[in-house]
Amino acid sequence: MGLQNWYDRHVLPKLINLACGQGQIMKRRAQIVPLASGHVFELGCGGGLNQEFYQSSLVSSFSGIDPHGALLDQATARARARGWKCDIREALGEDIPFASGSFDTVVCTFTLCSVDDPRQVMAEMRRILKPNGRLLFLEHGRAPDPGVAKWQKRIEPVWKRIGGGCHLTRPIGSALRGAGFDVEPLGQGYLPKSPRFASWNEWGVARRAGA
C-alpha cells in the first residue's frame, strides 16, 4: 500500500469528519437538513454528520451511500438509533444503486466538490428523485469574487491531493441548473473565520425542472 493510499484510507476519513464537523458548518447544516421528509436519500452520508438535524417524525426511511467504507458503520448506527428503516451502502455517486423515482428528498452536503464527475452525479440524483421530490443542497465551491477565485485556481492542485479530490473551483447553483434542476437559493456566503479560498457556500432547494 502506497503512502497516498494509506493516507486516503486511514487519515482522510477522519480529516473530512473533523473539517466538515466544525461549528460554523454545522450551523449551516442545521438550516437545510431539517427540511428533509419522506423517503430520504443522502449522498456522501459518511460518518453521519447530518443525522442530528433530521426531524425524525418527518422521515419515513433513510438511505445513503459513501465511498469510504470505514465511515459507513458509524452512519448506520446513528440512523438505527433514530429508529429509522435504513439502507446505507458503499458506492459512488456516479452510479447510485437505487431505483429511479425512489425518494422524496435527496440531501447533498459538501460532497459535489470531491466526486469525479459532478454532472453525472447530479444526473443520478435527479434520476432517483420522485417527480415532485426535492434536492436539499449545501456545498462549497467557486467564489464570486475574482480575486478569491484566482487564488482558488492556484491552490486547487495541492488542495485536491490533501483533501481527497476536493475541488475549490466548481460552480454550485449554476451547475445544478445546467443539470436539469430548478433552484431555489436559501442562502450563500463565506464561512466566518475561515479562509475565503475554501469557504464560499451556497445552499437551497432544487427540483426537477418541468416537474
C-alpha positions, 0 to 999 in steps of 0.5 A: 500500500502506497503512502497516498493510499494509506493516507486516503484510507486511514487519515482522510476519513477522519480529516473530512469528519473533523473539517466538515464537523466544525461549528460554523458548518454545522450551523449551516447544516442545521438550516437545510437538513431539517427540511428533509421528509419522506423517503430520504436519500443522502449522498456522501452520508459518511460518518453521519454528520447530518443525522442530528438535524433530521426531524425524525417524525418527518422521515419515513426511511433513510438511505445513503451511500459513501465511498469510504467504507470505514465511515459507513458503520458509524452512519448506520448506527446513528440512523438505527438509533433514530429508529429509522428503516435504513439502507446505507451502502458503499458506492459512488455517486456516479452510479447510485444503486437505487431505483429511479423515482425512489425518494422524496428528498435527496440531501447533498452536503459538501460532497459535489466538490470531491466526486469525479464527475459532478454532472453525472452525479447530479444526473443520478440524483435527479434520476432517483428523485420522485417527480415532485421530490426535492434536492436539499443542497449545501456545498462549497465551491467557486467564489464570486469574487475574482480575486478569491477565485484566482487564488482558488485556481492556484491552490486547487492542485495541492488542495485536491491531493490533501483533501481527497479530490476536493475541488475549490473551483466548481460552480454550485447553483449554476451547475445544478441548473445546467443539470436539469434542476430548478433552484431555489437559493436559501442562502450563500456566503463565506464561512466566518473565520475561515479562509475565503479560498475554501469557504464560499457556500451556497445552499437551497432547494432544487427540483426537477425542472418541468416537474 
